[in-house]
Amino acid sequence: MSIKQMIKVKTAANTILVILFCVLVFHLLVLVGFIPFDTVWGGRLETQSQMYVFETVSIIINTIIMLVVSMKAGYIKAYLHMKIINTILWFLVVLFTLNTAGNILAMSWLETLIFTPLTLISAFLFYRMAIEK
């Protein structure tokens, strides 16, 4: 059974969007100080000002990824050419695969236990979306 038969592209998109929404909420909670910033970015952030920069960038990037996934799934009008969207999705497959390795090596046990499986699942789901014509 192929991946296309196992998971529909809309299911992959919906799952990614839910994961990314949860990640956004998590990063917002870090940004407002509800979650200590030493639990993110591999435990390597040293100051609160570093945290503000990294968390803001993370929120912006996750929002852009959500827009790209929404365009591929047909939820919003595709303002980018589909070849560009597919290139971004392939880039995300590679990025999330590498991020999985990074999360395994994180200094924070929370990041290792929670985000390692999330990034691995996300890489698989981005792959599913990228192979869709």
VOPAGU-2260 file (C-alpha; in pm, 1 decimal, decimal comma):
REM VOPAGU-2260
SITE   aa  ch    i         X         Y         Z
SITE  MET   A    0       0,0       0,0       0,0
SITE  SER   A    1     145,6     337,7    -102,9
SITE  ILE   A    2     151,6     651,3     110,1
SITE  LYS   A    3    -101,6     810,4    -126,9
SITE  GLN   A    4    -344,5     528,6     -48,8
SITE  MET   A    5    -276,1     537,8     325,5
SITE  ILE   A    6    -314,2     912,9     380,2
SITE  LYS   A    7    -524,6    1155,4     178,2
SITE  VAL   A    8    -365,9    1491,7     106,5
SITE  LYS   A    9    -646,3    1673,9     293,8
SITE  THR   A   10    -585,9    1454,1     597,9
SITE  ALA   A   11    -214,8    1535,7     583,0
SITE  ALA   A   12    -290,4    1907,2     546,9
SITE  ASN   A   13    -542,0    1907,0     831,4
SITE  THR   A   14    -301,8    1721,3    1059,4
SITE  ILE   A   15     -15,3    1958,3     978,6
SITE  LEU   A   16    -239,1    2260,0    1038,2
SITE  VAL   A   17    -347,5    2124,9    1377,9
SITE  ILE   A   18      12,4    2049,0    1475,5
SITE  LEU   A   19     129,7    2393,0    1364,1
SITE  PHE   A   20    -157,9    2563,7    1545,5
SITE  CYS   A   21     -57,1    2381,8    1865,3
SITE  VAL   A   22     306,3    2480,1    1806,7
SITE  LEU   A   23     198,0    2842,8    1761,7
SITE  VAL   A   24       8,6    2833,4    2089,6
SITE  PHE   A   25     312,7    2678,1    2258,5
SITE  HIS   A   26     542,9    2951,3    2125,0
SITE  LEU   A   27     295,8    3221,3    2229,8
SITE  LEU   A   28     297,2    3072,4    2580,5
SITE  VAL   A   29     678,0    3088,9    2579,8
SITE  LEU   A   30     665,7    3446,4    2450,0
SITE  VAL   A   31     437,0    3563,0    2732,5
SITE  GLY   A   32     643,9    3377,2    2991,9
SITE  PHE   A   33     394,8    3106,1    3085,3
SITE  ILE   A   34     645,1    2841,8    2971,2
SITE  PRO   A   35    1013,2    2898,3    3060,1
SITE  PHE   A   36    1222,4    2977,8    2752,7
SITE  ASP   A   37    1489,6    2723,6    2850,3
SITE  THR   A   38    1252,0    2450,9    2727,9
SITE  VAL   A   39    1282,4    2562,2    2362,5
SITE  TRP   A   40    1556,3    2604,0    2103,3
SITE  GLY   A   41    1749,8    2312,1    2244,7
SITE  GLY   A   42    1786,0    2487,7    2580,4
SITE  ARG   A   43    2044,5    2717,6    2422,9
SITE  LEU   A   44    1875,8    3056,9    2469,6
SITE  GLU   A   45    2057,3    3264,7    2727,9
SITE  THR   A   46    1857,4    3586,0    2757,3
SITE  GLN   A   47    1500,0    3700,4    2741,3
SITE  SER   A   48    1581,0    3929,1    2447,2
SITE  GLN   A   49    1712,6    3627,2    2252,0
SITE  MET   A   50    1389,3    3448,3    2334,4
SITE  TYR   A   51    1177,3    3736,5    2198,7
SITE  VAL   A   52    1365,3    3733,4    1868,6
SITE  PHE   A   53    1364,1    3354,7    1825,1
SITE  GLU   A   54    1001,6    3310,3    1930,0
SITE  THR   A   55     880,8    3593,0    1706,1
SITE  VAL   A   56    1067,9    3448,3    1408,2
SITE  SER   A   57     928,7    3103,3    1488,5
SITE  ILE   A   58     572,3    3234,5    1501,4
SITE  ILE   A   59     614,4    3414,6    1167,7
SITE  ILE   A   60     768,2    3108,7     998,3
SITE  ASN   A   61     499,0    2874,2    1132,8
SITE  THR   A   62     230,4    3112,6    1007,4
SITE  ILE   A   63     389,2    3117,7     660,1
SITE  ILE   A   64     406,3    2737,2     658,2
SITE  MET   A   65      38,0    2722,8     753,3
SITE  LEU   A   66     -41,1    2950,9     457,6
SITE  VAL   A   67     160,1    2732,5     216,4
SITE  VAL   A   68     -12,5    2415,1     342,3
SITE  SER   A   69    -351,3    2586,5     313,8
SITE  MET   A   70    -273,0    2687,5     -46,1
SITE  LYS   A   71    -166,4    2333,0    -140,5
SITE  ALA   A   72    -481,7    2187,8      16,7
SITE  GLY   A   73    -699,3    2440,8    -165,1
SITE  TYR   A   74    -828,1    2603,8     153,1
SITE  ILE   A   75    -712,9    2946,6      39,5
SITE  LYS   A   76    -631,7    3090,0    -302,7
SITE  ALA   A   77    -281,7    2993,1    -414,0
SITE  TYR   A   78     -95,0    3321,9    -450,4
SITE  LEU   A   79     218,5    3126,6    -534,9
SITE  HIS   A   80     275,6    2904,7    -836,1
SITE  MET   A   81     225,1    2537,8    -747,5
SITE  LYS   A   82     589,5    2460,1    -837,8
SITE  ILE   A   83     700,0    2710,1    -572,4
SITE  ILE   A   84     457,8    2560,3    -319,6
SITE  ASN   A   85     587,9    2210,1    -394,9
SITE  THR   A   86     949,0    2328,6    -367,1
SITE  ILE   A   87     870,1    2478,4     -27,0
SITE  LEU   A   88     704,1    2152,0      79,7
SITE  TRP   A   89    1010,5    1948,5     -27,7
SITE  PHE   A   90    1230,8    2193,0     161,6
SITE  LEU   A   91    1010,1    2138,3     468,1
SITE  VAL   A   92    1046,6    1759,4     433,7
SITE  VAL   A   93    1424,4    1799,9     455,9
SITE  LEU   A   94    1408,9    2068,4     725,7
SITE  PHE   A   95    1173,4    1874,5     953,3
SITE  THR   A   96    1375,9    1556,2     906,0
SITE  LEU   A   97    1691,4    1742,0    1014,2
SITE  ASN   A   98    1496,8    1912,8    1294,3
SITE  THR   A   99    1399,1    1568,9    1422,4
SITE  ALA   A  100    1767,9    1484,4    1460,2
SITE  GLY   A  101    1825,3    1818,0    1633,3
SITE  ASN   A  102    1539,8    1754,8    1876,6
SITE  ILE   A  103    1687,8    1415,6    1966,2
SITE  LEU   A  104    2006,7    1598,5    2068,6
SITE  ALA   A  105    1830,2    1884,4    2252,5
SITE  MET   A  106    1936,6    1971,2    2605,8
SITE  SER   A  107    1572,0    1998,0    2709,7
SITE  TRP   A  108    1396,1    1667,9    2784,7
SITE  LEU   A  109    1061,9    1836,5    2701,8
SITE  GLU   A  110    1183,3    1924,8    2355,5
SITE  THR   A  111    1321,6    1575,4    2301,8
SITE  LEU   A  112    1011,2    1389,5    2419,5
SITE  ILE   A  113     742,9    1610,0    2265,9
SITE  PHE   A  114     893,6    1771,2    1958,6
SITE  THR   A  115    1095,7    1477,5    1824,1
SITE  PRO   A  116     783,5    1274,7    1736,0
SITE  LEU   A  117     602,3    1589,2    1616,2
SITE  THR   A  118     877,7    1686,4    1374,5
SITE  LEU   A  119     910,5    1328,8    1248,6
SITE  ILE   A  120     534,9    1302,1    1186,6
SITE  SER   A  121     538,8    1647,4    1025,8
SITE  ALA   A  122     821,5    1547,4     789,8
SITE  PHE   A  123     619,0    1244,3     683,8
SITE  LEU   A  124     304,2    1455,5     630,8
SITE  PHE   A  125     492,8    1723,9     435,1
SITE  TYR   A  126     627,0    1441,3     217,2
SITE  ARG   A  127     272,4    1321,1     156,4
SITE  MET   A  128     168,5    1670,3      49,3
SITE  ALA   A  129     479,0    1724,4    -166,0
SITE  ILE   A  130     417,0    1410,9    -374,9
SITE  GLU   A  131      59,4    1516,8    -452,6
SITE  LYS   A  132      22,1    1644,4    -809,4
